[in-house]
Amino acid sequence: MNSTETQEVGRTLKLNYKRTFIIGFAFFGILLMWQVYDNYASSFLSELFMETFNKTNPEDVQYLVGMMMALDNLAALIMMPIFGSLSDKTETKIGKRMPYILVGTFVCAVVFPFMPVAFHYHNLAALIILMAITVFFAMMYRNPAVALMPDLTPKPLRSKANGIINIMGYIGGAVPTLLGMFLVLSKYLGEKDPGSWQHGNIWVIEIPFLLASVLMVASVLLLFFLIKENKVKEEIKDDLLAGEKEAEIEDSVEEDKPLSKANKTMLILILVAEFFWFMADNGIGTFMTNYTRYHLEASTSSLSLNTIISGLMSVVGFVFGGIIASKIGRKWTLTAGLLLTLAAYATWLVLGLTIAPNGKFPFYIYAIFAVKGFGMSLVHVNSFPMVVELCNAKKIGRFTGLYYASSMLAQTITPTLIGLLLLTEGFGFGLLPLYALACTAVSAGIFFFVKSVKLNKTKIKVGLEALDQDD
């Protein structure tokens, strides 16, 4: 080790909380839009498919709903790696990621509010087309937006930084809930008289979409004007170089060389495990509204409180996930999160099978989602840094694409799979927790074989010292 390397290893690294917080505004806009999208899209499709095919049982059309949601995710599966690799190779005066973030955000902001218009006027084809356009351009900016954090953060600090990014995302996702917007979903969709769809009700479902678009634009403008991508990267180049030598990986990453066998094995295991935990998580997220409406026969307004409780516990996990990882390593922190989630799903399954639905939203689900929220936050805060840990600075967009390709493949398969399962005799919405339990168990089993590597050479500021910023 030469003198330069010794100086880099001994370098004290500190997370720039202000800069990381501002970078998080990109993720704020992303999850704000997706929270609205996920809570409305499946119900929009369910109602229009039932109307189109003259069905009265919602379970008869869920395979079609699943297919449409899967096609959205299939497009994302293809486009995210492409835009990730393109942004890696892009060089402009405003940076490599910012052009994609700006274009993708503004197109989504224009198109997104027209989705409830298509639903309001019973136009299934228009709704599907608008959903496809929204997903395509969302994927254009999602990969570069997420890649911006590791671009501007040394490797040992990325779990903590990812915690802040995810907190910003969850704040974005909580905005519609805190305003009570999801309360109107059950009221609007509960009106089966087609005439009522034509008179006066459109603003009930239009306002969440308009608000999402406005806040998306505001957040990305704030990011653009406050974060000068090229300038920041130049200012912290020494910290980034020092961080490269402290990666939690078995073999060092050599620039412009393929992954070593050990690192490739580690990457594959992480991505496969990620695939299965997203199979579970997205399955619940996609069908929770319909589970509440059609199995519990309860008002979906209860999901507002459920989302808030789960979100608050997720924020707690995001705050402490990086701290815990710095003590016991990312692998074991993530494993603990999967086991907590597994316990939550098991409890939900047992209670759901023993307590008959009575038309009310059960209180035990609040507790289950609180545990699940905390557990999955430990997973999410550490999984992405583990993937981009395995690449150098020139391939962050590509590896971000791999990370999201795994999750999007899961989100492509799981809605259709659940929809097909719902067509089989004996499998109803009540067994949704069983599906999630099985997928999470497989994920935890696979992740157990991921190599645990913990390095302690880098000094990292903590506590009040870490809050001291130079700029």
HELIX and SHEET records of a PDB file:
HELIX    1   1 SER A    3  VAL A    9  1                                   7    
HELIX    2   2 TYR A   17  THR A   52  1                                  36    
HELIX    3   3 PRO A   58  VAL A   61  5                                   4    
HELIX    4   4 GLN A   62  LYS A   89  1                                  28    
HELIX    5   5 MET A   98  VAL A  111  1                                  14    
HELIX    6   6 PHE A  114  HIS A  120  1                                   7    
HELIX    7   7 LEU A  124  ASP A  151  1                                  28    
HELIX    8   8 LYS A  155  LEU A  157  5                                   3    
HELIX    9   9 ARG A  158  LEU A  178  1                                  21    
HELIX   10  10 LEU A  183  LEU A  189  1                                   7    
HELIX   11  11 PRO A  194  TRP A  197  5                                   4    
HELIX   12  12 ILE A  202  LEU A  226  1                                  25    
HELIX   13  13 GLU A  229  GLU A  235  1                                   7    
HELIX   14  14 LYS A  237  GLU A  244  1                                   8    
HELIX   15  15 LYS A  261  ASN A  290  1                                  30    
HELIX   16  16 TYR A  291  HIS A  295  3                                   5    
HELIX   17  17 SER A  302  ILE A  328  1                                  27    
HELIX   18  18 ARG A  330  THR A  354  1                                  25    
HELIX   19  19 PHE A  363  VAL A  388  1                                  26    
HELIX   20  20 ALA A  393  LYS A  395  5                                   3    
HELIX   21  21 ILE A  396  LEU A  421  1                                  26    
HELIX   22  22 PHE A  429  LEU A  431  5                                   3    
HELIX   23  23 LEU A  432  PHE A  447  1                                  16    
HELIX   24  24 GLY A  463  LEU A  467  1                                   5    
SHEET    1   A 2 THR A  12  LEU A  13  0                                        
SHEET    2   A 2 LYS A 459  ILE A 460  1                                        
END                                                                             
